[in-house]
Amino acid sequence: MSKMSMLLDLIAAQREQMKVILALLIMSGLLLALSAAFVEPGDQAYPILIIDIVLVVVAFIFFSSAYWYCTKRAMDD
């Protein structure tokens, strides 16, 4: 068994926890959208807001694609 296959097996075993992570990321995105309404580009909190948005979007893309792959893999087996 290759290391990549072992890694994919470990990720696929955590498919149920990915639903919780995705829900938390969606809530974080909604809260960031709410706070973005009150932060303007000149504020001190603006760079932190941008970094948080990037982190939430990247994490959401990673976990949603991993969940999709794990679901597809489970359906193929």
N, CA, C and O atoms as a Tripos MOL2 file, in Angstrom:
@<TRIPOS>MOLECULE
protein
  308   307    77     0     0
PROTEIN
NO_CHARGES

@<TRIPOS>ATOM
      1 N           0.8410   -1.1710    0.0000 N.3       1 MET1
      2 CA          0.0000    0.0000    0.0000 C.3       1 MET1
      3 C           0.8930    1.2430    0.0000 C.2       1 MET1
      4 O           1.7840    1.3830    0.8380 O.2       1 MET1
      5 N           0.6430    2.1270   -0.9390 N.am      2 SER2
      6 CA          1.4750    3.3200   -1.0440 C.3       2 SER2
      7 C           1.0810    4.3450    0.0220 C.2       2 SER2
      8 O           0.0200    4.2540    0.6400 O.2       2 SER2
      9 N           1.9540    5.3030    0.2130 N.am      3 LYS3
     10 CA          1.6940    6.3370    1.2160 C.3       3 LYS3
     11 C           0.4980    7.1960    0.8190 C.2       3 LYS3
     12 O          -0.2720    7.6240    1.6790 O.2       3 LYS3
     13 N           0.3390    7.4490   -0.4770 N.am      4 MET4
     14 CA         -0.7900    8.2640   -0.9300 C.3       4 MET4
     15 C          -2.1070    7.5350   -0.6960 C.2       4 MET4
     16 O          -3.0940    8.1470   -0.2860 O.2       4 MET4
     17 N          -2.1250    6.2480   -0.9520 N.am      5 SER5
     18 CA         -3.3380    5.4650   -0.7230 C.3       5 SER5
     19 C          -3.6710    5.4140    0.7660 C.2       5 SER5
     20 O          -4.8410    5.4810    1.1430 O.2       5 SER5
     21 N          -2.6590    5.2990    1.6050 N.am      6 MET6
     22 CA         -2.8730    5.2800    3.0440 C.3       6 MET6
     23 C          -3.4070    6.6360    3.5210 C.2       6 MET6
     24 O          -4.2930    6.6900    4.3730 O.2       6 MET6
     25 N          -2.8720    7.7190    2.9760 N.am      7 LEU7
     26 CA         -3.3420    9.0540    3.3240 C.3       7 LEU7
     27 C          -4.7970    9.2520    2.8990 C.2       7 LEU7
     28 O          -5.5890    9.8210    3.6490 O.2       7 LEU7
     29 N          -5.1480    8.7880    1.7080 N.am      8 LEU8
     30 CA         -6.5260    8.9050    1.2350 C.3       8 LEU8
     31 C          -7.4750    8.0630    2.0760 C.2       8 LEU8
     32 O          -8.6150    8.4660    2.3040 O.2       8 LEU8
     33 N          -7.0270    6.9100    2.5380 N.am      9 ASP9
     34 CA         -7.8460    6.0950    3.4390 C.3       9 ASP9
     35 C          -8.0960    6.8050    4.7670 C.2       9 ASP9
     36 O          -9.2010    6.7470    5.3070 O.2       9 ASP9
     37 N          -7.0710    7.4730    5.2920 N.am     10 LEU10
     38 CA         -7.2320    8.2100    6.5490 C.3      10 LEU10
     39 C          -8.1840    9.3920    6.3800 C.2      10 LEU10
     40 O          -8.9880    9.6790    7.2670 O.2      10 LEU10
     41 N          -8.0910   10.0640    5.2570 N.am     11 ILE11
     42 CA         -8.9980   11.1870    5.0020 C.3      11 ILE11
     43 C         -10.4230   10.6890    4.8070 C.2      11 ILE11
     44 O         -11.3680   11.2940    5.3130 O.2      11 ILE11
     45 N         -10.5830    9.5860    4.0760 N.am     12 ALA12
     46 CA        -11.9190    9.0410    3.8260 C.3      12 ALA12
     47 C         -12.5770    8.5520    5.1140 C.2      12 ALA12
     48 O         -13.8040    8.5550    5.2140 O.2      12 ALA12
     49 N         -11.7970    8.1390    6.0830 N.am     13 ALA13
     50 CA        -12.3560    7.6730    7.3450 C.3      13 ALA13
     51 C         -12.9580    8.8250    8.1600 C.2      13 ALA13
     52 O         -13.7460    8.5900    9.0750 O.2      13 ALA13
     53 N         -12.5910   10.0510    7.8330 N.am     14 GLN14
     54 CA        -13.0760   11.2150    8.5720 C.3      14 GLN14
     55 C         -14.1960   11.9480    7.8290 C.2      14 GLN14
     56 O         -14.4010   13.1430    8.0440 O.2      14 GLN14
     57 N         -14.9060   11.2550    6.9740 N.am     15 ARG15
     58 CA        -15.9260   11.8910    6.1500 C.3      15 ARG15
     59 C         -17.0580   12.4930    6.9780 C.2      15 ARG15
     60 O         -17.5530   13.5700    6.6450 O.2      15 ARG15
     61 N         -17.4720   11.8310    8.0340 N.am     16 GLU16
     62 CA        -18.5630   12.3570    8.8550 C.3      16 GLU16
     63 C         -18.1460   13.6350    9.5920 C.2      16 GLU16
     64 O         -18.9740   14.5230    9.7960 O.2      16 GLU16
     65 N         -16.8830   13.7380    9.9900 N.am     17 GLN17
     66 CA        -16.4140   14.9360   10.6760 C.3      17 GLN17
     67 C         -16.2980   16.1100    9.7120 C.2      17 GLN17
     68 O         -16.3380   17.2680   10.1280 O.2      17 GLN17
     69 N         -16.1560   15.8100    8.4310 N.am     18 MET18
     70 CA        -16.0600   16.8890    7.4430 C.3      18 MET18
     71 C         -17.3630   17.6680    7.3390 C.2      18 MET18
     72 O         -17.3420   18.8590    7.0310 O.2      18 MET18
     73 N         -18.4940   17.0190    7.5890 N.am     19 LYS19
     74 CA        -19.7740   17.7260    7.5770 C.3      19 LYS19
     75 C         -19.7930   18.8080    8.6530 C.2      19 LYS19
     76 O         -20.2690   19.9190    8.4190 O.2      19 LYS19
     77 N         -19.2750   18.4790    9.8270 N.am     20 VAL20
     78 CA        -19.2270   19.4430   10.9310 C.3      20 VAL20
     79 C         -18.2810   20.5900   10.5820 C.2      20 VAL20
     80 O         -18.5940   21.7550   10.8240 O.2      20 VAL20
     81 N         -17.1370   20.2570   10.0180 N.am     21 ILE21
     82 CA        -16.1640   21.2830    9.6440 C.3      21 ILE21
     83 C         -16.7480   22.2020    8.5760 C.2      21 ILE21
     84 O         -16.5730   23.4190    8.6370 O.2      21 ILE21
     85 N         -17.4420   21.6210    7.5990 N.am     22 LEU22
     86 CA        -18.0610   22.4440    6.5600 C.3      22 LEU22
     87 C         -19.1380   23.3560    7.1380 C.2      22 LEU22
     88 O         -19.2610   24.5080    6.7230 O.2      22 LEU22
     89 N         -19.9120   22.8550    8.0830 N.am     23 ALA23
     90 CA        -20.9260   23.7000    8.7230 C.3      23 ALA23
     91 C         -20.2730   24.8450    9.4890 C.2      23 ALA23
     92 O         -20.7580   25.9760    9.4480 O.2      23 ALA23
     93 N         -19.1820   24.5600   10.1830 N.am     24 LEU24
     94 CA        -18.4690   25.6170   10.9090 C.3      24 LEU24
     95 C         -17.8600   26.6420    9.9560 C.2      24 LEU24
     96 O         -17.8430   27.8360   10.2540 O.2      24 LEU24
     97 N         -17.3640   26.1810    8.8200 N.am     25 LEU25
     98 CA        -16.7980   27.1120    7.8430 C.3      25 LEU25
     99 C         -17.8800   27.9860    7.2150 C.2      25 LEU25
    100 O         -17.6440   29.1630    6.9420 O.2      25 LEU25
    101 N         -19.0580   27.4200    6.9860 N.am     26 ILE26
    102 CA        -20.1590   28.2210    6.4550 C.3      26 ILE26
    103 C         -20.5710   29.2890    7.4720 C.2      26 ILE26
    104 O         -20.7940   30.4440    7.1090 O.2      26 ILE26
    105 N         -20.6690   28.9020    8.7310 N.am     27 MET27
    106 CA        -21.0030   29.8760    9.7730 C.3      27 MET27
    107 C         -19.9180   30.9540    9.8980 C.2      27 MET27
    108 O         -20.2240   32.1310   10.0840 O.2      27 MET27
    109 N         -18.6770   30.5480    9.7950 N.am     28 SER28
    110 CA        -17.5880   31.5240    9.8520 C.3      28 SER28
    111 C         -17.6720   32.4930    8.6740 C.2      28 SER28
    112 O         -17.4370   33.6910    8.8310 O.2      28 SER28
    113 N         -18.0040   31.9740    7.5070 N.am     29 GLY29
    114 CA        -18.1640   32.8320    6.3420 C.3      29 GLY29
    115 C         -19.3070   33.8180    6.5040 C.2      29 GLY29
    116 O         -19.1910   34.9790    6.1120 O.2      29 GLY29
    117 N         -20.4120   33.3590    7.0810 N.am     30 LEU30
    118 CA        -21.5350   34.2600    7.3180 C.3      30 LEU30
    119 C         -21.1810   35.3470    8.3370 C.2      30 LEU30
    120 O         -21.5470   36.5100    8.1630 O.2      30 LEU30
    121 N         -20.4760   34.9670    9.3880 N.am     31 LEU31
    122 CA        -20.0460   35.9630   10.3720 C.3      31 LEU31
    123 C         -19.0310   36.9400    9.7950 C.2      31 LEU31
    124 O         -19.0370   38.1210   10.1420 O.2      31 LEU31
    125 N         -18.1570   36.4520    8.9130 N.am     32 LEU32
    126 CA        -17.2130   37.3510    8.2490 C.3      32 LEU32
    127 C         -17.9410   38.3090    7.3150 C.2      32 LEU32
    128 O         -17.5680   39.4770    7.2030 O.2      32 LEU32
    129 N         -18.9800   37.8160    6.6450 N.am     33 ALA33
    130 CA        -19.7620   38.6990    5.7720 C.3      33 ALA33
    131 C         -20.4580   39.7760    6.5900 C.2      33 ALA33
    132 O         -20.5560   40.9250    6.1570 O.2      33 ALA33
    133 N         -20.9380   39.4090    7.7660 N.am     34 LEU34
    134 CA        -21.5670   40.3890    8.6410 C.3      34 LEU34
    135 C         -20.5580   41.4340    9.1210 C.2      34 LEU34
    136 O         -20.8550   42.6280    9.1470 O.2      34 LEU34
    137 N         -19.3800   40.9780    9.4940 N.am     35 SER35
    138 CA        -18.3750   41.9260    9.9700 C.3      35 SER35
    139 C         -17.7970   42.7530    8.8260 C.2      35 SER35
    140 O         -17.3210   43.8650    9.0550 O.2      35 SER35
    141 N         -17.8290   42.2360    7.6030 N.am     36 ALA36
    142 CA        -17.3260   43.0010    6.4610 C.3      36 ALA36
    143 C         -18.2020   44.2200    6.1900 C.2      36 ALA36
    144 O         -17.7420   45.1940    5.5940 O.2      36 ALA36
    145 N         -19.4550   44.1730    6.6210 N.am     37 ALA37
    146 CA        -20.3400   45.3090    6.4250 C.3      37 ALA37
    147 C         -19.9350   46.4880    7.3160 C.2      37 ALA37
    148 O         -20.2920   47.6290    7.0250 O.2      37 ALA37
    149 N         -19.2060   46.2250    8.3790 N.am     38 PHE38
    150 CA        -18.8450   47.2760    9.3240 C.3      38 PHE38
    151 C         -17.3810   47.6980    9.2390 C.2      38 PHE38
    152 O         -16.9820   48.6650    9.8880 O.2      38 PHE38
    153 N         -16.5760   46.9890    8.4500 N.am     39 VAL39
    154 CA        -15.1460   47.3050    8.3400 C.3      39 VAL39
    155 C         -14.9020   47.9450    6.9810 C.2      39 VAL39
    156 O         -15.3480   47.4400    5.9510 O.2      39 VAL39
    157 N         -14.2010   49.0460    6.9950 N.am     40 GLU40
    158 CA        -13.8660   49.7590    5.7610 C.3      40 GLU40
    159 C         -12.3830   49.5660    5.4500 C.2      40 GLU40
    160 O         -11.6060   49.2340    6.3450 O.2      40 GLU40
    161 N         -11.9800   49.7690    4.1930 N.am     41 PRO41
    162 CA        -10.5790   49.5430    3.8130 C.3      41 PRO41
    163 C          -9.5400   50.3230    4.6120 C.2      41 PRO41
    164 O          -8.3920   49.8820    4.6740 O.2      41 PRO41
    165 N          -9.8710   51.4330    5.2140 N.am     42 GLY42
    166 CA         -8.8800   52.2010    5.9770 C.3      42 GLY42
    167 C          -8.7340   51.7620    7.4180 C.2      42 GLY42
    168 O          -7.8200   52.2190    8.1040 O.2      42 GLY42
    169 N          -9.6000   50.8940    7.8960 N.am     43 ASP43
    170 CA         -9.5730   50.4760    9.3010 C.3      43 ASP43
    171 C          -8.3930   49.5570    9.5880 C.2      43 ASP43
    172 O          -7.8250   48.9480    8.6810 O.2      43 ASP43
    173 N          -8.0320   49.4700   10.8730 N.am     44 GLN44
    174 CA         -6.9400   48.5930   11.2750 C.3      44 GLN44
    175 C          -7.3220   47.1230   11.1540 C.2      44 GLN44
    176 O          -6.4530   46.2740   10.9560 O.2      44 GLN44
    177 N          -8.5970   46.8150   11.2690 N.am     45 ALA45
    178 CA         -9.0470   45.4230   11.2140 C.3      45 ALA45
    179 C          -9.1970   44.9060    9.7780 C.2      45 ALA45
    180 O          -9.4300   43.7130    9.5790 O.2      45 ALA45
    181 N          -9.0710   45.7660    8.7970 N.am     46 TYR46
    182 CA         -9.2810   45.3620    7.4090 C.3      46 TYR46
    183 C          -8.3050   44.2700    6.9330 C.2      46 TYR46
    184 O          -8.7530   43.3060    6.3120 O.2      46 TYR46
    185 N          -6.9940   44.3810    7.1960 N.am     47 PRO47
    186 CA         -6.0950   43.2960    6.7610 C.3      47 PRO47
    187 C          -6.4200   41.9520    7.4180 C.2      47 PRO47
    188 O          -6.3020   40.9040    6.7830 O.2      47 PRO47
    189 N          -6.8210   41.9850    8.6700 N.am     48 ILE48
    190 CA         -7.1860   40.7460    9.3580 C.3      48 ILE48
    191 C          -8.4390   40.1480    8.7420 C.2      48 ILE48
    192 O          -8.5460   38.9300    8.6010 O.2      48 ILE48
    193 N          -9.3860   41.0020    8.3750 N.am     49 LEU49
    194 CA        -10.6050   40.5380    7.7250 C.3      49 LEU49
    195 C         -10.2940   39.8640    6.3950 C.2      49 LEU49
    196 O         -10.8610   38.8160    6.0850 O.2      49 LEU49
    197 N          -9.4100   40.4470    5.6180 N.am     50 ILE50
    198 CA         -9.0280   39.8660    4.3250 C.3      50 ILE50
    199 C          -8.3400   38.5190    4.5280 C.2      50 ILE50
    200 O          -8.6370   37.5600    3.8150 O.2      50 ILE50
    201 N          -7.4310   38.4380    5.4860 N.am     51 ILE51
    202 CA         -6.7370   37.1740    5.7680 C.3      51 ILE51
    203 C          -7.7310   36.1130    6.2180 C.2      51 ILE51
    204 O          -7.6440   34.9620    5.7900 O.2      51 ILE51
    205 N          -8.6740   36.4890    7.0750 N.am     52 ASP52
    206 CA         -9.6910   35.5380    7.5350 C.3      52 ASP52
    207 C         -10.5660   35.0470    6.3840 C.2      52 ASP52
    208 O         -10.8810   33.8590    6.3060 O.2      52 ASP52
    209 N         -10.9540   35.9450    5.5020 N.am     53 ILE53
    210 CA        -11.7690   35.5430    4.3520 C.3      53 ILE53
    211 C         -11.0150   34.5650    3.4690 C.2      53 ILE53
    212 O         -11.5770   33.5660    3.0210 O.2      53 ILE53
    213 N          -9.7460   34.8490    3.2190 N.am     54 VAL54
    214 CA         -8.9410   33.9450    2.3850 C.3      54 VAL54
    215 C          -8.8160   32.5760    3.0540 C.2      54 VAL54
    216 O          -8.9600   31.5490    2.3910 O.2      54 VAL54
    217 N          -8.5510   32.5520    4.3540 N.am     55 LEU55
    218 CA         -8.4080   31.2740    5.0580 C.3      55 LEU55
    219 C          -9.7070   30.4720    5.0520 C.2      55 LEU55
    220 O          -9.6810   29.2580    4.8520 O.2      55 LEU55
    221 N         -10.8290   31.1300    5.2660 N.am     56 VAL56
    222 CA        -12.1110   30.4250    5.2780 C.3      56 VAL56
    223 C         -12.4360   29.8950    3.8850 C.2      56 VAL56
    224 O         -12.9020   28.7640    3.7530 O.2      56 VAL56
    225 N         -12.2020   30.6840    2.8540 N.am     57 VAL57
    226 CA        -12.4960   30.2340    1.4860 C.3      57 VAL57
    227 C         -11.6070   29.0620    1.0950 C.2      57 VAL57
    228 O         -12.0900   28.0840    0.5240 O.2      57 VAL57
    229 N         -10.3230   29.1480    1.3940 N.am     58 VAL58
    230 CA         -9.3970   28.0500    1.0530 C.3      58 VAL58
    231 C          -9.7610   26.7850    1.8240 C.2      58 VAL58
    232 O          -9.7670   25.6950    1.2510 O.2      58 VAL58
    233 N         -10.0590   26.9130    3.0980 N.am     59 ALA59
    234 CA        -10.4450   25.7440    3.9000 C.3      59 ALA59
    235 C         -11.7520   25.1470    3.3990 C.2      59 ALA59
    236 O         -11.8960   23.9250    3.3500 O.2      59 ALA59
    237 N         -12.7160   26.0040    3.0240 N.am     60 PHE60
    238 CA        -13.9860   25.5030    2.5100 C.3      60 PHE60
    239 C         -13.7800   24.7500    1.1960 C.2      60 PHE60
    240 O         -14.3760   23.6930    0.9890 O.2      60 PHE60
    241 N         -12.9520   25.2770    0.3200 N.am     61 ILE61
    242 CA        -12.6730   24.5940   -0.9490 C.3      61 ILE61
    243 C         -11.9920   23.2560   -0.6970 C.2      61 ILE61
    244 O         -12.3490   22.2510   -1.3120 O.2      61 ILE61
    245 N         -11.0110   23.2390    0.2070 N.am     62 PHE62
    246 CA        -10.3040   21.9930    0.5020 C.3      62 PHE62
    247 C         -11.2390   20.9360    1.0840 C.2      62 PHE62
    248 O         -11.2690   19.8000    0.6100 O.2      62 PHE62
    249 N         -12.0020   21.3130    2.1150 N.am     63 PHE63
    250 CA        -12.8470   20.3210    2.7750 C.3      63 PHE63
    251 C         -14.0430   19.9090    1.9290 C.2      63 PHE63
    252 O         -14.4750   18.7580    1.9980 O.2      63 PHE63
    253 N         -14.5780   20.8110    1.1430 N.am     64 SER64
    254 CA        -15.6950   20.4070    0.2820 C.3      64 SER64
    255 C         -15.2220   19.4910   -0.8370 C.2      64 SER64
    256 O         -15.9310   18.5500   -1.1950 O.2      64 SER64
    257 N         -14.0440   19.7410   -1.3980 N.am     65 SER65
    258 CA        -13.5320   18.8340   -2.4250 C.3      65 SER65
    259 C         -13.1140   17.4990   -1.8150 C.2      65 SER65
    260 O         -13.2870   16.4540   -2.4420 O.2      65 SER65
    261 N         -12.5710   17.5200   -0.6070 N.am     66 ALA66
    262 CA        -12.2170   16.2620    0.0620 C.3      66 ALA66
    263 C         -13.4740   15.4600    0.3930 C.2      66 ALA66
    264 O         -13.4860   14.2380    0.2460 O.2      66 ALA66
    265 N         -14.5300   16.1370    0.8370 N.am     67 TYR67
    266 CA        -15.7900   15.4430    1.1350 C.3      67 TYR67
    267 C         -16.3960   14.8640   -0.1390 C.2      67 TYR67
    268 O         -16.8940   13.7390   -0.1380 O.2      67 TYR67
    269 N         -16.3540   15.6350   -1.2280 N.am     68 TRP68
    270 CA        -16.8650   15.1460   -2.5060 C.3      68 TRP68
    271 C         -16.0810   13.9100   -2.9560 C.2      68 TRP68
    272 O         -16.6710   12.9210   -3.3910 O.2      68 TRP68
    273 N         -14.7530   13.9710   -2.8490 N.am     69 TYR69
    274 CA        -13.9300   12.8400   -3.2620 C.3      69 TYR69
    275 C         -14.2070   11.6090   -2.4000 C.2      69 TYR69
    276 O         -14.3010   10.4980   -2.9230 O.2      69 TYR69
    277 N         -14.3380   11.7950   -1.0920 N.am     70 CYS70
    278 CA        -14.5950   10.6680   -0.1950 C.3      70 CYS70
    279 C         -15.9650   10.0540   -0.4660 C.2      70 CYS70
    280 O         -16.1220    8.8350   -0.4050 O.2      70 CYS70
    281 N         -16.9480   10.8870   -0.7630 N.am     71 THR71
    282 CA        -18.2820   10.3730   -1.0800 C.3      71 THR71
    283 C         -18.2520    9.6060   -2.3890 C.2      71 THR71
    284 O         -18.8350    8.5270   -2.4980 O.2      71 THR71
    285 N         -17.5730   10.1610   -3.3800 N.am     72 LYS72
    286 CA        -17.4450    9.4780   -4.6810 C.3      72 LYS72
    287 C         -16.7070    8.1560   -4.5110 C.2      72 LYS72
    288 O         -17.0760    7.1480   -5.1140 O.2      72 LYS72
    289 N         -15.6860    8.1660   -3.7060 N.am     73 ARG73
    290 CA        -14.8920    6.9500   -3.4820 C.3      73 ARG73
    291 C         -15.7270    5.8830   -2.7580 C.2      73 ARG73
    292 O         -15.6180    4.6950   -3.0650 O.2      73 ARG73
    293 N         -16.5520    6.3060   -1.8020 N.am     74 ALA74
    294 CA        -17.4000    5.3560   -1.0840 C.3      74 ALA74
    295 C         -18.4770    4.7780   -1.9980 C.2      74 ALA74
    296 O         -18.8510    3.6140   -1.8550 O.2      74 ALA74
    297 N         -18.9710    5.5700   -2.9200 N.am     75 MET75
    298 CA        -19.9820    5.0820   -3.8540 C.3      75 MET75
    299 C         -19.3870    4.1130   -4.8620 C.2      75 MET75
    300 O         -20.0760    3.2030   -5.3240 O.2      75 MET75
    301 N         -18.1270    4.2910   -5.2090 N.am     76 ASP76
    302 CA        -17.4720    3.4030   -6.1660 C.3      76 ASP76
    303 C         -17.1500    2.0410   -5.5520 C.2      76 ASP76
    304 O         -17.0890    1.0400   -6.2660 O.2      76 ASP76
    305 N         -16.9460    1.9950   -4.2430 N.am     77 ASP77
    306 CA        -16.6030    0.7270   -3.5740 C.3      77 ASP77
    307 C         -17.7750   -0.1710   -3.3810 C.2      77 ASP77
    308 O         -17.6310   -1.2650   -2.8350 O.2      77 ASP77
@<TRIPOS>BOND
     1     1     2 1
     2     2     3 1
     3     3     4 2
     4     3     5 am
     5     5     6 1
     6     6     7 1
     7     7     8 2
     8     7     9 am
     9     9    10 1
    10    10    11 1
    11    11    12 2
    12    11    13 am
    13    13    14 1
    14    14    15 1
    15    15    16 2
    16    15    17 am
    17    17    18 1
    18    18    19 1
    19    19    20 2
    20    19    21 am
    21    21    22 1
    22    22    23 1
    23    23    24 2
    24    23    25 am
    25    25    26 1
    26    26    27 1
    27    27    28 2
    28    27    29 am
    29    29    30 1
    30    30    31 1
    31    31    32 2
    32    31    33 am
    33    33    34 1
    34    34    35 1
    35    35    36 2
    36    35    37 am
    37    37    38 1
    38    38    39 1
    39    39    40 2
    40    39    41 am
    41    41    42 1
    42    42    43 1
    43    43    44 2
    44    43    45 am
    45    45    46 1
    46    46    47 1
    47    47    48 2
    48    47    49 am
    49    49    50 1
    50    50    51 1
    51    51    52 2
    52    51    53 am
    53    53    54 1
    54    54    55 1
    55    55    56 2
    56    55    57 am
    57    57    58 1
    58    58    59 1
    59    59    60 2
    60    59    61 am
    61    61    62 1
    62    62    63 1
    63    63    64 2
    64    63    65 am
    65    65    66 1
    66    66    67 1
    67    67    68 2
    68    67    69 am
    69    69    70 1
    70    70    71 1
    71    71    72 2
    72    71    73 am
    73    73    74 1
    74    74    75 1
    75    75    76 2
    76    75    77 am
    77    77    78 1
    78    78    79 1
    79    79    80 2
    80    79    81 am
    81    81    82 1
    82    82    83 1
    83    83    84 2
    84    83    85 am
    85    85    86 1
    86    86    87 1
    87    87    88 2
    88    87    89 am
    89    89    90 1
    90    90    91 1
    91    91    92 2
    92    91    93 am
    93    93    94 1
    94    94    95 1
    95    95    96 2
    96    95    97 am
    97    97    98 1
    98    98    99 1
    99    99   100 2
   100    99   101 am
   101   101   102 1
   102   102   103 1
   103   103   104 2
   104   103   105 am
   105   105   106 1
   106   106   107 1
   107   107   108 2
   108   107   109 am
   109   109   110 1
   110   110   111 1
   111   111   112 2
   112   111   113 am
   113   113   114 1
   114   114   115 1
   115   115   116 2
   116   115   117 am
   117   117   118 1
   118   118   119 1
   119   119   120 2
   120   119   121 am
   121   121   122 1
   122   122   123 1
   123   123   124 2
   124   123   125 am
   125   125   126 1
   126   126   127 1
   127   127   128 2
   128   127   129 am
   129   129   130 1
   130   130   131 1
   131   131   132 2
   132   131   133 am
   133   133   134 1
   134   134   135 1
   135   135   136 2
   136   135   137 am
   137   137   138 1
   138   138   139 1
   139   139   140 2
   140   139   141 am
   141   141   142 1
   142   142   143 1
   143   143   144 2
   144   143   145 am
   145   145   146 1
   146   146   147 1
   147   147   148 2
   148   147   149 am
   149   149   150 1
   150   150   151 1
   151   151   152 2
   152   151   153 am
   153   153   154 1
   154   154   155 1
   155   155   156 2
   156   155   157 am
   157   157   158 1
   158   158   159 1
   159   159   160 2
   160   159   161 am
   161   161   162 1
   162   162   163 1
   163   163   164 2
   164   163   165 am
   165   165   166 1
   166   166   167 1
   167   167   168 2
   168   167   169 am
   169   169   170 1
   170   170   171 1
   171   171   172 2
   172   171   173 am
   173   173   174 1
   174   174   175 1
   175   175   176 2
   176   175   177 am
   177   177   178 1
   178   178   179 1
   179   179   180 2
   180   179   181 am
   181   181   182 1
   182   182   183 1
   183   183   184 2
   184   183   185 am
   185   185   186 1
   186   186   187 1
   187   187   188 2
   188   187   189 am
   189   189   190 1
   190   190   191 1
   191   191   192 2
   192   191   193 am
   193   193   194 1
   194   194   195 1
   195   195   196 2
   196   195   197 am
   197   197   198 1
   198   198   199 1
   199   199   200 2
   200   199   201 am
   201   201   202 1
   202   202   203 1
   203   203   204 2
   204   203   205 am
   205   205   206 1
   206   206   207 1
   207   207   208 2
   208   207   209 am
   209   209   210 1
   210   210   211 1
   211   211   212 2
   212   211   213 am
   213   213   214 1
   214   214   215 1
   215   215   216 2
   216   215   217 am
   217   217   218 1
   218   218   219 1
   219   219   220 2
   220   219   221 am
   221   221   222 1
   222   222   223 1
   223   223   224 2
   224   223   225 am
   225   225   226 1
   226   226   227 1
   227   227   228 2
   228   227   229 am
   229   229   230 1
   230   230   231 1
   231   231   232 2
   232   231   233 am
   233   233   234 1
   234   234   235 1
   235   235   236 2
   236   235   237 am
   237   237   238 1
   238   238   239 1
   239   239   240 2
   240   239   241 am
   241   241   242 1
   242   242   243 1
   243   243   244 2
   244   243   245 am
   245   245   246 1
   246   246   247 1
   247   247   248 2
   248   247   249 am
   249   249   250 1
   250   250   251 1
   251   251   252 2
   252   251   253 am
   253   253   254 1
   254   254   255 1
   255   255   256 2
   256   255   257 am
   257   257   258 1
   258   258   259 1
   259   259   260 2
   260   259   261 am
   261   261   262 1
   262   262   263 1
   263   263   264 2
   264   263   265 am
   265   265   266 1
   266   266   267 1
   267   267   268 2
   268   267   269 am
   269   269   270 1
   270   270   271 1
   271   271   272 2
   272   271   273 am
   273   273   274 1
   274   274   275 1
   275   275   276 2
   276   275   277 am
   277   277   278 1
   278   278   279 1
   279   279   280 2
   280   279   281 am
   281   281   282 1
   282   282   283 1
   283   283   284 2
   284   283   285 am
   285   285   286 1
   286   286   287 1
   287   287   288 2
   288   287   289 am
   289   289   290 1
   290   290   291 1
   291   291   292 2
   292   291   293 am
   293   293   294 1
   294   294   295 1
   295   295   296 2
   296   295   297 am
   297   297   298 1
   298   298   299 1
   299   299   300 2
   300   299   301 am
   301   301   302 1
   302   302   303 1
   303   303   304 2
   304   303   305 am
   305   305   306 1
   306   306   307 1
   307   307   308 2
@<TRIPOS>SUBSTRUCTURE
     1 MET1         2 RESIDUE 1 A MET
     2 SER2         6 RESIDUE 1 A SER
     3 LYS3        10 RESIDUE 1 A LYS
     4 MET4        14 RESIDUE 1 A MET
     5 SER5        18 RESIDUE 1 A SER
     6 MET6        22 RESIDUE 1 A MET
     7 LEU7        26 RESIDUE 1 A LEU
     8 LEU8        30 RESIDUE 1 A LEU
     9 ASP9        34 RESIDUE 1 A ASP
    10 LEU10       38 RESIDUE 1 A LEU
    11 ILE11       42 RESIDUE 1 A ILE
    12 ALA12       46 RESIDUE 1 A ALA
    13 ALA13       50 RESIDUE 1 A ALA
    14 GLN14       54 RESIDUE 1 A GLN
    15 ARG15       58 RESIDUE 1 A ARG
    16 GLU16       62 RESIDUE 1 A GLU
    17 GLN17       66 RESIDUE 1 A GLN
    18 MET18       70 RESIDUE 1 A MET
    19 LYS19       74 RESIDUE 1 A LYS
    20 VAL20       78 RESIDUE 1 A VAL
    21 ILE21       82 RESIDUE 1 A ILE
    22 LEU22       86 RESIDUE 1 A LEU
    23 ALA23       90 RESIDUE 1 A ALA
    24 LEU24       94 RESIDUE 1 A LEU
    25 LEU25       98 RESIDUE 1 A LEU
    26 ILE26      102 RESIDUE 1 A ILE
    27 MET27      106 RESIDUE 1 A MET
    28 SER28      110 RESIDUE 1 A SER
    29 GLY29      114 RESIDUE 1 A GLY
    30 LEU30      118 RESIDUE 1 A LEU
    31 LEU31      122 RESIDUE 1 A LEU
    32 LEU32      126 RESIDUE 1 A LEU
    33 ALA33      130 RESIDUE 1 A ALA
    34 LEU34      134 RESIDUE 1 A LEU
    35 SER35      138 RESIDUE 1 A SER
    36 ALA36      142 RESIDUE 1 A ALA
    37 ALA37      146 RESIDUE 1 A ALA
    38 PHE38      150 RESIDUE 1 A PHE
    39 VAL39      154 RESIDUE 1 A VAL
    40 GLU40      158 RESIDUE 1 A GLU
    41 PRO41      162 RESIDUE 1 A PRO
    42 GLY42      166 RESIDUE 1 A GLY
    43 ASP43      170 RESIDUE 1 A ASP
    44 GLN44      174 RESIDUE 1 A GLN
    45 ALA45      178 RESIDUE 1 A ALA
    46 TYR46      182 RESIDUE 1 A TYR
    47 PRO47      186 RESIDUE 1 A PRO
    48 ILE48      190 RESIDUE 1 A ILE
    49 LEU49      194 RESIDUE 1 A LEU
    50 ILE50      198 RESIDUE 1 A ILE
    51 ILE51      202 RESIDUE 1 A ILE
    52 ASP52      206 RESIDUE 1 A ASP
    53 ILE53      210 RESIDUE 1 A ILE
    54 VAL54      214 RESIDUE 1 A VAL
    55 LEU55      218 RESIDUE 1 A LEU
    56 VAL56      222 RESIDUE 1 A VAL
    57 VAL57      226 RESIDUE 1 A VAL
    58 VAL58      230 RESIDUE 1 A VAL
    59 ALA59      234 RESIDUE 1 A ALA
    60 PHE60      238 RESIDUE 1 A PHE
    61 ILE61      242 RESIDUE 1 A ILE
    62 PHE62      246 RESIDUE 1 A PHE
    63 PHE63      250 RESIDUE 1 A PHE
    64 SER64      254 RESIDUE 1 A SER
    65 SER65      258 RESIDUE 1 A SER
    66 ALA66      262 RESIDUE 1 A ALA
    67 TYR67      266 RESIDUE 1 A TYR
    68 TRP68      270 RESIDUE 1 A TRP
    69 TYR69      274 RESIDUE 1 A TYR
    70 CYS70      278 RESIDUE 1 A CYS
    71 THR71      282 RESIDUE 1 A THR
    72 LYS72      286 RESIDUE 1 A LYS
    73 ARG73      290 RESIDUE 1 A ARG
    74 ALA74      294 RESIDUE 1 A ALA
    75 MET75      298 RESIDUE 1 A MET
    76 ASP76      302 RESIDUE 1 A ASP
    77 ASP77      306 RESIDUE 1 A ASP
